[in-house]
Amino acid sequence: MRIEQAINQRKFRDEHHKVVVNLLYTGNWLRDALGTSLKEHGLLPQHYNALRIIRGRHPEPLSAGSIKEVMLDKASDVTRLLDKLEKLSYIQRKLCPHNRRKMDINITQEGLQLLDELDVPMDSFYNDLTERLTEDEARELSDLLDKMRG
């Protein structure tokens, strides 16, 4: 569906204004579509992002600062996100043996199992995208988004 139809707007100031509105609308659409599976587990997309980052370094520990550096949502309160993940037993925090001012964060077996479960609906979502965009179109879109950010 074209953005004009989706938001019932016939006219934009110019194509640059239209692309910004389209990106915001599409970003929210993606967040909502991906968030459906996460809600069933009481998680937000930011929790999922943090868990995937931690799993990516498993079995090595990470610090909260290194997680925040690569989070998709830079405005996230990482400490609060980690508090919830620890409360749900998806991560474990321990004092770093080499630097007692730093916490080492590791994913637990429960966290790994949760991500394995979530991989199924997430893979399904990505597979649906392959029916809408070819590999070349996806590459071109990604390149254009990179170019837009400068």
GROMACS elastic network, one bead per residue, 0.5 to 0.9 nm:
[ bonds ]
;  ai    aj funct       b0    kb
    1     4     6  0.82756   500
    1     5     6  0.65330   500
    1     6     6  0.64138   500
    2     5     6  0.54463   500
    2     6     6  0.62535   500
    2     7     6  0.88893   500
    3     7     6  0.61684   500
    3     8     6  0.78918   500
    3     9     6  0.78911   500
    3    18     6  0.82813   500
    3    21     6  0.82207   500
    3    22     6  0.61057   500
    3    25     6  0.81208   500
    3    26     6  0.89781   500
    4     7     6  0.57449   500
    4     8     6  0.54553   500
    4    10     6  0.56007   500
    4    11     6  0.76782   500
    4    12     6  0.88660   500
    4    18     6  0.89810   500
    5     9     6  0.67623   500
    5    10     6  0.78706   500
    6     9     6  0.80240   500
    6    25     6  0.88431   500
    7    10     6  0.89051   500
    7    25     6  0.86498   500
    9    12     6  0.76208   500
   11    14     6  0.83426   500
   11    18     6  0.86944   500
   12    15     6  0.71014   500
   12    16     6  0.88472   500
   12    17     6  0.64725   500
   12    18     6  0.57688   500
   13    16     6  0.81080   500
   13    17     6  0.60916   500
   13    18     6  0.74378   500
   14    17     6  0.54110   500
   14    18     6  0.63363   500
   14    19     6  0.88709   500
   15    19     6  0.61375   500
   15    20     6  0.87108   500
   16    19     6  0.52118   500
   16    20     6  0.64386   500
   16    21     6  0.88039   500
   17    20     6  0.52966   500
   17    21     6  0.63629   500
   17    22     6  0.86094   500
   18    21     6  0.51977   500
   18    22     6  0.60230   500
   18    23     6  0.85542   500
   19    23     6  0.59882   500
   19    24     6  0.85582   500
   20    23     6  0.50976   500
   20    24     6  0.62142   500
   20    25     6  0.85494   500
   21    24     6  0.52055   500
   21    25     6  0.60856   500
   21    26     6  0.84676   500
   22    25     6  0.51041   500
   22    26     6  0.59073   500
   22    27     6  0.83552   500
   23    26     6  0.50617   500
   23    27     6  0.58610   500
   23    28     6  0.85171   500
   24    27     6  0.50943   500
   24    28     6  0.62798   500
   24    29     6  0.85869   500
   25    28     6  0.52852   500
   25    29     6  0.61972   500
   25    30     6  0.87359   500
   26    30     6  0.61009   500
   26    31     6  0.85357   500
   27    30     6  0.51460   500
   27    31     6  0.61758   500
   27    32     6  0.86244   500
   28    31     6  0.50095   500
   28    32     6  0.60789   500
   28    33     6  0.84761   500
   29    32     6  0.52273   500
   29    33     6  0.60575   500
   29    34     6  0.85539   500
   30    33     6  0.51141   500
   30    34     6  0.60268   500
   30    35     6  0.81983   500
   31    34     6  0.53509   500
   31    35     6  0.57283   500
   31    36     6  0.86981   500
   31    45     6  0.72568   500
   32    36     6  0.63867   500
   33    36     6  0.58058   500
   33    37     6  0.81500   500
   33   125     6  0.82158   500
   34    37     6  0.63631   500
   34    38     6  0.71814   500
   34    45     6  0.76009   500
   34   121     6  0.85134   500
   34   122     6  0.70711   500
   34   125     6  0.75711   500
   35    39     6  0.60525   500
   35    40     6  0.88939   500
   35    43     6  0.81244   500
   35    44     6  0.66302   500
   35    45     6  0.60662   500
   36    39     6  0.53873   500
   36    40     6  0.70086   500
   37    40     6  0.56494   500
   37    41     6  0.74210   500
   37    43     6  0.88065   500
   37   118     6  0.72248   500
   37   121     6  0.68235   500
   37   122     6  0.80434   500
   38    41     6  0.54070   500
   38    42     6  0.64508   500
   38    43     6  0.50777   500
   38    44     6  0.62011   500
   38    45     6  0.70060   500
   38    47     6  0.88992   500
   38    48     6  0.75502   500
   38   118     6  0.76444   500
   39    43     6  0.53695   500
   39    44     6  0.66912   500
   39    45     6  0.89379   500
   40    43     6  0.75307   500
   41    44     6  0.89031   500
   41   114     6  0.86244   500
   43    46     6  0.79418   500
   43    47     6  0.58742   500
   43    48     6  0.68938   500
   43    85     6  0.88196   500
   44    47     6  0.52833   500
   44    48     6  0.65567   500
   44    49     6  0.87412   500
   45    48     6  0.50448   500
   45    49     6  0.60870   500
   45    50     6  0.86455   500
   46    50     6  0.61698   500
   46    51     6  0.85978   500
   46    71     6  0.77666   500
   46    72     6  0.77943   500
   46    73     6  0.69146   500
   46    76     6  0.71593   500
   46    78     6  0.87728   500
   46    81     6  0.74793   500
   47    50     6  0.51470   500
   47    51     6  0.61520   500
   47    52     6  0.86222   500
   47    81     6  0.61068   500
   47    82     6  0.78918   500
   47    84     6  0.84463   500
   47    85     6  0.72379   500
   48    51     6  0.51165   500
   48    52     6  0.61685   500
   48    53     6  0.86158   500
   48   115     6  0.81335   500
   49    52     6  0.52348   500
   49    53     6  0.62628   500
   49    54     6  0.87382   500
   49    71     6  0.66790   500
   49    72     6  0.72353   500
   49    73     6  0.87556   500
   50    53     6  0.50985   500
   50    54     6  0.62244   500
   50    55     6  0.85860   500
   50    67     6  0.67127   500
   50    68     6  0.83380   500
   50    70     6  0.88913   500
   50    71     6  0.68205   500
   50    78     6  0.83088   500
   50    81     6  0.79674   500
   50    82     6  0.80748   500
   51    54     6  0.51030   500
   51    55     6  0.60314   500
   51    56     6  0.84769   500
   51    85     6  0.82476   500
   51    90     6  0.79802   500
   51    91     6  0.80328   500
   51   107     6  0.72664   500
   51   111     6  0.73420   500
   51   112     6  0.85614   500
   51   115     6  0.77309   500
   52    56     6  0.60052   500
   52    57     6  0.88745   500
   52   115     6  0.75742   500
   53    56     6  0.50859   500
   53    57     6  0.68334   500
   53    58     6  0.89171   500
   53    62     6  0.89810   500
   53    67     6  0.67390   500
   53    70     6  0.78243   500
   53    71     6  0.79348   500
   54    57     6  0.54891   500
   54    58     6  0.63035   500
   54    59     6  0.87693   500
   54    60     6  0.86040   500
   54    61     6  0.76598   500
   54    62     6  0.67876   500
   54    67     6  0.74797   500
   54    91     6  0.85561   500
   54   105     6  0.75967   500
   54   106     6  0.65377   500
   54   107     6  0.61618   500
   55    59     6  0.77474   500
   55   106     6  0.79639   500
   55   107     6  0.62314   500
   55   111     6  0.84230   500
   55   112     6  0.72011   500
   55   115     6  0.86158   500
   56    59     6  0.85975   500
   57    60     6  0.54474   500
   57    61     6  0.69694   500
   57    62     6  0.73663   500
   57   106     6  0.86215   500
   58    61     6  0.67991   500
   58    62     6  0.87339   500
   58   106     6  0.69241   500
   58   107     6  0.69743   500
   59   106     6  0.70691   500
   59   107     6  0.79128   500
   60   104     6  0.88917   500
   60   105     6  0.86103   500
   60   106     6  0.71566   500
   61    93     6  0.89880   500
   61   103     6  0.88852   500
   61   104     6  0.52375   500
   61   105     6  0.50872   500
   61   106     6  0.50470   500
   61   107     6  0.83125   500
   62    65     6  0.82126   500
   62    66     6  0.64039   500
   62    67     6  0.69238   500
   62   103     6  0.80049   500
   62   104     6  0.55039   500
   62   105     6  0.50382   500
   62   106     6  0.67460   500
   63    66     6  0.53290   500
   63    67     6  0.64526   500
   63    68     6  0.87726   500
   63    96     6  0.89236   500
   63   102     6  0.68649   500
   63   103     6  0.58388   500
   63   104     6  0.53845   500
   63   105     6  0.59149   500
   64    67     6  0.51165   500
   64    68     6  0.61852   500
   64    69     6  0.87222   500
   64    78     6  0.66981   500
   64    79     6  0.71069   500
   64    82     6  0.81275   500
   64   102     6  0.84847   500
   64   103     6  0.73635   500
   64   104     6  0.80612   500
   64   105     6  0.74032   500
   65    68     6  0.50895   500
   65    69     6  0.62535   500
   65    78     6  0.83356   500
   66    69     6  0.51589   500
   66    70     6  0.69018   500
   66    71     6  0.89287   500
   67    70     6  0.56713   500
   67    71     6  0.62301   500
   67    78     6  0.77725   500
   68    71     6  0.51454   500
   68    72     6  0.86351   500
   68    73     6  0.86149   500
   68    74     6  0.68652   500
   68    75     6  0.89752   500
   68    76     6  0.77819   500
   68    77     6  0.85527   500
   68    78     6  0.63491   500
   69    72     6  0.88122   500
   69    74     6  0.76529   500
   70    73     6  0.86780   500
   70    74     6  0.80382   500
   71    74     6  0.58630   500
   71    75     6  0.88691   500
   71    76     6  0.78974   500
   71    78     6  0.89218   500
   72    75     6  0.89024   500
   72    76     6  0.87887   500
   73    76     6  0.56908   500
   74    77     6  0.85452   500
   75    78     6  0.87208   500
   76    79     6  0.87379   500
   76    80     6  0.85702   500
   76    81     6  0.78141   500
   77    80     6  0.55381   500
   77    81     6  0.63349   500
   77    82     6  0.87701   500
   78    82     6  0.60219   500
   78    83     6  0.84474   500
   79    82     6  0.51508   500
   79    83     6  0.60916   500
   79    84     6  0.87986   500
   80    84     6  0.64352   500
   80    85     6  0.87366   500
   81    84     6  0.53781   500
   81    85     6  0.63356   500
   81    86     6  0.86722   500
   82    86     6  0.59535   500
   82    87     6  0.84010   500
   82    91     6  0.76189   500
   82    93     6  0.87931   500
   82   105     6  0.88329   500
   83    86     6  0.52034   500
   83    87     6  0.61205   500
   83    88     6  0.86932   500
   84    88     6  0.62088   500
   84    89     6  0.86057   500
   84    90     6  0.87929   500
   85    88     6  0.51250   500
   85    89     6  0.62762   500
   85    90     6  0.52682   500
   85    91     6  0.58159   500
   85    92     6  0.84794   500
   85   111     6  0.84971   500
   86    90     6  0.57144   500
   86    92     6  0.58886   500
   86    93     6  0.75222   500
   87    90     6  0.76808   500
   87    91     6  0.83079   500
   88    91     6  0.79182   500
   88   110     6  0.88105   500
   88   111     6  0.87741   500
   89    92     6  0.71152   500
   89   107     6  0.87924   500
   89   108     6  0.69561   500
   89   109     6  0.88028   500
   89   110     6  0.66074   500
   89   111     6  0.71502   500
   90   106     6  0.87634   500
   90   107     6  0.60047   500
   90   108     6  0.53027   500
   90   109     6  0.73787   500
   90   110     6  0.54038   500
   90   112     6  0.76230   500
   90   113     6  0.89936   500
   90   114     6  0.79976   500
   91   105     6  0.67589   500
   91   106     6  0.55600   500
   91   108     6  0.50767   500
   91   109     6  0.85718   500
   91   110     6  0.81699   500
   91   111     6  0.64128   500
   92   104     6  0.81144   500
   92   105     6  0.57282   500
   92   106     6  0.53319   500
   92   107     6  0.62624   500
   92   108     6  0.64450   500
   93   103     6  0.61166   500
   93   104     6  0.55526   500
   93   106     6  0.65780   500
   93   107     6  0.89582   500
   94    97     6  0.86518   500
   94   102     6  0.86610   500
   94   103     6  0.54783   500
   94   104     6  0.52008   500
   94   105     6  0.66588   500
   94   106     6  0.85311   500
   95    98     6  0.87214   500
   95    99     6  0.77411   500
   95   100     6  0.58541   500
   95   101     6  0.74966   500
   95   102     6  0.61691   500
   95   104     6  0.58952   500
   95   105     6  0.88425   500
   96    99     6  0.53126   500
   96   100     6  0.55227   500
   96   101     6  0.75027   500
   96   102     6  0.55534   500
   96   103     6  0.52483   500
   96   104     6  0.52475   500
   96   105     6  0.89899   500
   97   100     6  0.62703   500
   97   102     6  0.87533   500
   97   104     6  0.86981   500
   98   102     6  0.86004   500
   99   102     6  0.56541   500
   99   103     6  0.83096   500
  100   103     6  0.75319   500
  107   110     6  0.79992   500
  107   111     6  0.57321   500
  107   112     6  0.67659   500
  108   111     6  0.50304   500
  108   112     6  0.63352   500
  108   113     6  0.86455   500
  109   112     6  0.50468   500
  109   113     6  0.61528   500
  109   114     6  0.85841   500
  110   113     6  0.50767   500
  110   114     6  0.61340   500
  110   115     6  0.86969   500
  111   114     6  0.50707   500
  111   115     6  0.62836   500
  111   116     6  0.86328   500
  112   115     6  0.52147   500
  112   116     6  0.62158   500
  112   117     6  0.87257   500
  113   116     6  0.50171   500
  113   117     6  0.62885   500
  113   118     6  0.86705   500
  114   117     6  0.50890   500
  114   118     6  0.61857   500
  114   119     6  0.85902   500
  115   119     6  0.59413   500
  115   120     6  0.89708   500
  116   119     6  0.51625   500
  116   120     6  0.72623   500
  117   120     6  0.59470   500
  117   121     6  0.79373   500
  118   121     6  0.57958   500
  118   122     6  0.62061   500
  118   123     6  0.84827   500
  119   122     6  0.50766   500
  119   123     6  0.57428   500
  119   124     6  0.83878   500
  120   123     6  0.52775   500
  120   124     6  0.62715   500
  120   125     6  0.87884   500
  121   125     6  0.62221   500
  121   126     6  0.87400   500
  122   125     6  0.50503   500
  122   126     6  0.63404   500
  122   127     6  0.85899   500
  123   126     6  0.50846   500
  123   127     6  0.60376   500
  123   128     6  0.85988   500
  124   128     6  0.62493   500
  124   129     6  0.87830   500
  125   128     6  0.51531   500
  125   129     6  0.65674   500
  126   129     6  0.50431   500
  126   130     6  0.66110   500
  127   130     6  0.51622   500
  127   131     6  0.69493   500
  128   131     6  0.53587   500
  128   132     6  0.69308   500
  129   132     6  0.50834   500
  129   133     6  0.60782   500
  129   134     6  0.85938   500
  130   133     6  0.52795   500
  130   134     6  0.60871   500
  130   135     6  0.73569   500
  130   138     6  0.86073   500
  131   134     6  0.72465   500
  133   136     6  0.79183   500
  133   137     6  0.56734   500
  133   138     6  0.59367   500
  134   137     6  0.50734   500
  134   138     6  0.61542   500
  134   139     6  0.85690   500
  135   138     6  0.51550   500
  135   139     6  0.61941   500
  135   140     6  0.86218   500
  136   139     6  0.50678   500
  136   140     6  0.60895   500
  136   141     6  0.85529   500
  137   140     6  0.50216   500
  137   141     6  0.60278   500
  137   142     6  0.84656   500
  138   141     6  0.51200   500
  138   142     6  0.60889   500
  138   143     6  0.85213   500
  139   142     6  0.51192   500
  139   143     6  0.60835   500
  139   144     6  0.85854   500
  140   143     6  0.50173   500
  140   144     6  0.61112   500
  140   145     6  0.86141   500
  141   144     6  0.50637   500
  141   145     6  0.61862   500
  141   146     6  0.85995   500
  142   145     6  0.51036   500
  142   146     6  0.61885   500
  142   147     6  0.85762   500
  143   146     6  0.50508   500
  143   147     6  0.61253   500
  143   148     6  0.85975   500
  144   148     6  0.60708   500
  144   149     6  0.87255   500
  145   149     6  0.63962   500
  145   150     6  0.87010   500
  146   149     6  0.53419   500
  146   150     6  0.64322   500
  147   150     6  0.50098   500
